Amino acid sequence: MKKLFNKLTPPQVLTFGFLAIIFVGAFILRLPISQQTGAHVNFLDALFTSVSATTVTGLTVVNTAATWSTFGQVILLIMIEIGALGFITFAVLLFAITGQRVDLRARLMAQQALNLRNLADVKSVLSYVFSLSAIIQIVGAVLMLPDFVPRFGMTKGVYLSVASSISAFGNAGFTFFDQPVTFLQNDPYVLIIWMLLIMAGSLGFLVWRDLLLFYKRRRVSLHTKVALHVSGWLIGLSFVMFLFTENFLAPLADTSSIGHRIIDSLFLAVAPRTAGLDVVPLTNVSTAGIMIITLLMFVGGTPGSTSGGIKTTTLGILWMQTLAALRGQEQVNFGGRRFSPKVVIKAMMLVVISIVFVAMASLLLTITEIIPKGQGMEYIVFEVISAFSTTGFSLGLTSHLTSFGKIVIMIVMFIGRVGLYTVMFSVMNIRDKPKSYQYPTEEVIIG
């Protein structure tokens, strides 16, 4: 067993490690102690829930509060934590707690999991990741107590505060309330806390480390600059567009004040960045709004965060590359730095592969799933992009998936969380084979 483990590359360990956690979680969820009295969940649905929790997606085929017991919900929260921070970080933490030496191989895997540029950062960053994430989630839970305890009682209020903080920070999209989360439409206090937790999780630990150490270094990395600029523009533009396309959420005018609807619109601009908490029902969102949400989901959060999607830095690099090309510039510059051609090519390749992957998964589901009358292809494409970006928004397809459809969505969620590159380099065993020769160049007409 040890020899087999040593033969695995870091991407393969990451891929198979996530798979192991998913199947262990599914078997635990199948236990009677994990389910409410009278609930009988088959293995496929338990596996689907385990995949959704470990990949911090939030798509569910069963009602979370009505199906899973307190024990089962705690198991889901543990899987969300592991999925959000990465199982490798937990493994390295276990080594540290037990006093075992963290060898080079473990450091390489942690470097791969956290998207670190050099190996020297691994130990310090891991310590920082755990401490920062724990502090943020504890603060989030404490801030929700004044709202949830009077509403639900002491015991349940404390539990829901902790569970909601974990889910929001992990961008998981799971809710543990006995009622639809739309009851928080007129609760700006909780929504603002959730938005801060979602943004904290989606920015990424490396960005937070740069910001917290700014007073010492007096500078931030190019990665942080791009991530902050793109995230800020996405939230700002989508908020303004939602106010315009949804007319200040006019369908909610009878039950919500204009101030509450502005906060709800802002939440609608933040949540699609892989959080998936549908405080505003998607049935109340216009077709233009659904398209905006789809685009936001596809972009997702920042590398090294709890989010999925193609990532904000990918979008930023390609946008700046496009602007540079239109201006006739060969180099892409930003913040006093220049992007390497290798990074630009990698960003383009990621977007192309992601589009092809989403298209193929959507094509499969159009063959096997039934599209309700009055709905179009967006009914399926929206769900696939939601799974790929680990968002958890749904137009209703998930609860009606066939067995084959559930398998497809599970694969999409898994690849969306682990990463297309990781899966390609592990399952497909891709290797960079250097060549000692080059072909002559020739121009091709474009456009």
HUBEL-V990332 format. One record per residue. N is the residue number from 1. RES is the residue in three letters. BURIAL is 1 if it has 16 or more other ideal C-beta (glycine too) atoms within 10 Angstrom, else 0. Layout:
# HUBEL-V990332
n = (N;N)
res = (RES;RES)
burial = (BURIAL;BURIAL)
This chain:
# HUBEL-V990332
n = (1;2;3;4;5;6;7;8;9;10;11;12;13;14;15;16;17;18;19;20;21;22;23;24;25;26;27;28;29;30;31;32;33;34;35;36;37;38;39;40;41;42;43;44;45;46;47;48;49;50;51;52;53;54;55;56;57;58;59;60;61;62;63;64;65;66;67;68;69;70;71;72;73;74;75;76;77;78;79;80;81;82;83;84;85;86;87;88;89;90;91;92;93;94;95;96;97;98;99;100;101;102;103;104;105;106;107;108;109;110;111;112;113;114;115;116;117;118;119;120;121;122;123;124;125;126;127;128;129;130;131;132;133;134;135;136;137;138;139;140;141;142;143;144;145;146;147;148;149;150;151;152;153;154;155;156;157;158;159;160;161;162;163;164;165;166;167;168;169;170;171;172;173;174;175;176;177;178;179;180;181;182;183;184;185;186;187;188;189;190;191;192;193;194;195;196;197;198;199;200;201;202;203;204;205;206;207;208;209;210;211;212;213;214;215;216;217;218;219;220;221;222;223;224;225;226;227;228;229;230;231;232;233;234;235;236;237;238;239;240;241;242;243;244;245;246;247;248;249;250;251;252;253;254;255;256;257;258;259;260;261;262;263;264;265;266;267;268;269;270;271;272;273;274;275;276;277;278;279;280;281;282;283;284;285;286;287;288;289;290;291;292;293;294;295;296;297;298;299;300;301;302;303;304;305;306;307;308;309;310;311;312;313;314;315;316;317;318;319;320;321;322;323;324;325;326;327;328;329;330;331;332;333;334;335;336;337;338;339;340;341;342;343;344;345;346;347;348;349;350;351;352;353;354;355;356;357;358;359;360;361;362;363;364;365;366;367;368;369;370;371;372;373;374;375;376;377;378;379;380;381;382;383;384;385;386;387;388;389;390;391;392;393;394;395;396;397;398;399;400;401;402;403;404;405;406;407;408;409;410;411;412;413;414;415;416;417;418;419;420;421;422;423;424;425;426;427;428;429;430;431;432;433;434;435;436;437;438;439;440;441;442;443;444;445;446;447)
res = (MET;LYS;LYS;LEU;PHE;ASN;LYS;LEU;THR;PRO;PRO;GLN;VAL;LEU;THR;PHE;GLY;PHE;LEU;ALA;ILE;ILE;PHE;VAL;GLY;ALA;PHE;ILE;LEU;ARG;LEU;PRO;ILE;SER;GLN;GLN;THR;GLY;ALA;HIS;VAL;ASN;PHE;LEU;ASP;ALA;LEU;PHE;THR;SER;VAL;SER;ALA;THR;THR;VAL;THR;GLY;LEU;THR;VAL;VAL;ASN;THR;ALA;ALA;THR;TRP;SER;THR;PHE;GLY;GLN;VAL;ILE;LEU;LEU;ILE;MET;ILE;GLU;ILE;GLY;ALA;LEU;GLY;PHE;ILE;THR;PHE;ALA;VAL;LEU;LEU;PHE;ALA;ILE;THR;GLY;GLN;ARG;VAL;ASP;LEU;ARG;ALA;ARG;LEU;MET;ALA;GLN;GLN;ALA;LEU;ASN;LEU;ARG;ASN;LEU;ALA;ASP;VAL;LYS;SER;VAL;LEU;SER;TYR;VAL;PHE;SER;LEU;SER;ALA;ILE;ILE;GLN;ILE;VAL;GLY;ALA;VAL;LEU;MET;LEU;PRO;ASP;PHE;VAL;PRO;ARG;PHE;GLY;MET;THR;LYS;GLY;VAL;TYR;LEU;SER;VAL;ALA;SER;SER;ILE;SER;ALA;PHE;GLY;ASN;ALA;GLY;PHE;THR;PHE;PHE;ASP;GLN;PRO;VAL;THR;PHE;LEU;GLN;ASN;ASP;PRO;TYR;VAL;LEU;ILE;ILE;TRP;MET;LEU;LEU;ILE;MET;ALA;GLY;SER;LEU;GLY;PHE;LEU;VAL;TRP;ARG;ASP;LEU;LEU;LEU;PHE;TYR;LYS;ARG;ARG;ARG;VAL;SER;LEU;HIS;THR;LYS;VAL;ALA;LEU;HIS;VAL;SER;GLY;TRP;LEU;ILE;GLY;LEU;SER;PHE;VAL;MET;PHE;LEU;PHE;THR;GLU;ASN;PHE;LEU;ALA;PRO;LEU;ALA;ASP;THR;SER;SER;ILE;GLY;HIS;ARG;ILE;ILE;ASP;SER;LEU;PHE;LEU;ALA;VAL;ALA;PRO;ARG;THR;ALA;GLY;LEU;ASP;VAL;VAL;PRO;LEU;THR;ASN;VAL;SER;THR;ALA;GLY;ILE;MET;ILE;ILE;THR;LEU;LEU;MET;PHE;VAL;GLY;GLY;THR;PRO;GLY;SER;THR;SER;GLY;GLY;ILE;LYS;THR;THR;THR;LEU;GLY;ILE;LEU;TRP;MET;GLN;THR;LEU;ALA;ALA;LEU;ARG;GLY;GLN;GLU;GLN;VAL;ASN;PHE;GLY;GLY;ARG;ARG;PHE;SER;PRO;LYS;VAL;VAL;ILE;LYS;ALA;MET;MET;LEU;VAL;VAL;ILE;SER;ILE;VAL;PHE;VAL;ALA;MET;ALA;SER;LEU;LEU;LEU;THR;ILE;THR;GLU;ILE;ILE;PRO;LYS;GLY;GLN;GLY;MET;GLU;TYR;ILE;VAL;PHE;GLU;VAL;ILE;SER;ALA;PHE;SER;THR;THR;GLY;PHE;SER;LEU;GLY;LEU;THR;SER;HIS;LEU;THR;SER;PHE;GLY;LYS;ILE;VAL;ILE;MET;ILE;VAL;MET;PHE;ILE;GLY;ARG;VAL;GLY;LEU;TYR;THR;VAL;MET;PHE;SER;VAL;MET;ASN;ILE;ARG;ASP;LYS;PRO;LYS;SER;TYR;GLN;TYR;PRO;THR;GLU;GLU;VAL;ILE;ILE;GLY)
burial = (0;0;0;0;0;0;0;1;1;1;1;1;1;1;1;0;1;1;0;0;1;1;0;0;1;1;0;1;1;1;0;0;0;1;1;1;0;0;0;0;1;0;0;0;1;1;1;1;1;1;1;1;1;1;1;1;1;1;1;1;1;1;0;1;0;0;1;1;1;0;0;1;1;0;1;1;1;1;1;1;1;1;1;1;1;1;1;1;1;1;1;1;1;0;0;0;0;0;0;0;0;1;0;0;0;1;1;1;1;1;1;1;1;1;1;1;0;0;0;0;1;1;0;0;1;1;0;1;1;1;0;0;1;0;0;1;1;0;1;1;1;0;1;1;0;0;1;1;1;0;0;1;0;0;0;1;1;1;1;1;1;1;1;1;1;1;1;1;1;1;1;1;1;1;1;1;1;0;0;0;1;0;0;1;1;1;1;1;0;1;1;0;1;1;1;1;1;1;1;1;1;1;1;1;1;1;1;1;1;1;0;0;0;0;0;0;0;0;0;1;1;0;1;1;1;1;1;1;1;1;1;0;0;1;1;0;0;1;1;0;1;1;1;0;1;1;0;0;1;0;1;1;0;0;0;1;0;0;0;1;1;1;1;1;1;1;1;1;1;1;1;1;1;1;1;1;1;1;1;1;0;0;0;1;1;0;0;0;1;1;0;1;1;1;0;1;1;1;1;1;1;1;1;1;1;1;1;1;1;1;1;1;1;1;1;1;1;1;0;1;1;0;0;1;0;0;0;0;0;0;0;1;0;0;0;0;0;0;1;0;0;0;1;1;0;0;1;0;0;1;1;0;0;1;0;0;1;1;0;0;1;1;0;1;1;0;0;0;1;0;0;0;0;0;0;0;0;1;1;1;1;1;1;1;1;1;1;1;1;1;1;1;1;1;1;0;1;1;0;0;1;0;0;0;1;1;1;1;1;1;1;1;1;1;1;1;1;1;1;1;0;1;1;0;1;1;0;0;0;0;0;0;0;0;0;0;0;0;0;0;0;0;0;0;0;0;0)
